[in-house]
Amino acid sequence: MSAEKTLLATYQEWHRLAEAEGKAIRRRQWNFLLECQAVVQKLQPAITQLTREAAAEWKQSGTDLVKNKIRSLVTELIALGQQNQAQLIAARAAAQAEREQLEQARQNLKRLHQSYVIARPTAWTSFS
């Protein structure tokens, strides 16, 4: 398989993973999100190398049949990355709001508990 075709397939895999990241964020599946991100991180050095090899192929053959498709995929990847980032920001804000509500409820329960607890006298008032 040529470097150009391998590069295109690798970008398509990255696109698939970016879509999976979006689903993971929406479903709050943080471990799966981390797995997707780890795979993407492993793809990036391969993409760099394949891009060099594909550029050499394009130079030799004088054609770049897949170059526009790759550009299109990169544009889509950028858009997906921005969407995923916006979703993560929204999820984090929601989690922070929920945390603040839970903290307020905890404090309310603590005050309520303190107002109903009867102080017990100690069993020993003195000893001789």
N, C-alpha and C positions, 0 to 999 in steps of 0.2 A: 504494500500500500504506500502511496506517495505521502510525503510529509504534508502536502496540502490537504489531502483527504483525512489524514490522521489529525491534523490541526482542526479541521472542521468538526470531526467527530468529538474531539476533546472539548471544544467550545460548546457543542450540543450537550455533552455530559454536564458541563458547568451550568448551562441553562437549566437543565433538568434538576440539578441540585439546588439552584437558586429558587426554583418554584417549590421544591420540597421544603426549603428553609421557610418560605412564606407560609406554607401549610403548618409547619411545626410551630411557628410563632402564633398563628391564629388559634391553634389547639393547645398552646402553652406546653408543648412537648420539648422542654429545654435540652434534655439529653440527646434527642434526635437532632435538634438544631446544631448542637456542638459536633455531633458526628458528621453532619453535612459540611459544616465549616472546615472540619479537619480534612475531609476529602478534597474540598476545593483548594485548600492550602497546598495539598500535595500535587494538585494538577498544575499549579502556577509555574513551577520550574519547567515542567514538560512543555507547557504552552510557549514559554520563552524560547526553549530550544527548537521546538517545532516551527515557530515563527521564523527563526533564522534559516532553518532548512527549507521551508516553503519559499522564502524570499529568494534563496539561491536557485530553487527550481524555476521560479517565475523569471528570474534573470536569464537563466539558460534557455528556457523555452520561448521566452518573449510573450507568454500568455499568463493570465491570472484569472482563470475561470471561476474560482471559488472566493476570490478576494472580496467581492461585493457581498456575498453571503456571510462571510466572516465579519465584515463591517456591520452588517445588519444584526448579527448575533451579539456583537459587542455592544451595540446601541441598546438592544433589548436587555442585556445583562446589567448595564448601567441603570436602566429604568427599574429593573427588578430589585437591584441593590438599594436604590433610593426608596422603593416601596417597602422593602423589608426593614430598612432603617426606621422609616416612619412608624411602621407597626411596632417595632421594638420600643421606640420612644413612648408610644401610646400605652403599650403593655406595662412599661415601667412606671408610668404616671398612674395607671390604674392600680398597680400593686402598691405603690406608695400611698395612695388615697385609702386603700383598704387597710394598710398597716396603721395609718393614723386613726382610722375608725376603730380598729381593734384595740389600739392603745387607749383611746378615750373610753371604750367600753370596759377595759381592764381597770382603769382608774375609777370609773363609776361603781363598779362592783366592789372594789376595795373600800371606797367610802361607805357604800351601803353595808358592807360587812362590819366595818368599824362602828357604825351607828347602832347595829343590833346586837353586837357582842356584849354580853354582861361580864363585867370584871368579876372574877372569882376571888374570894378572899383566900389567902393561903391557909393551909390546914394547920399550920403551927403559928400560933400567935405569940407564944413565948415558950421557953423551956427552962427548967430549973436544974 
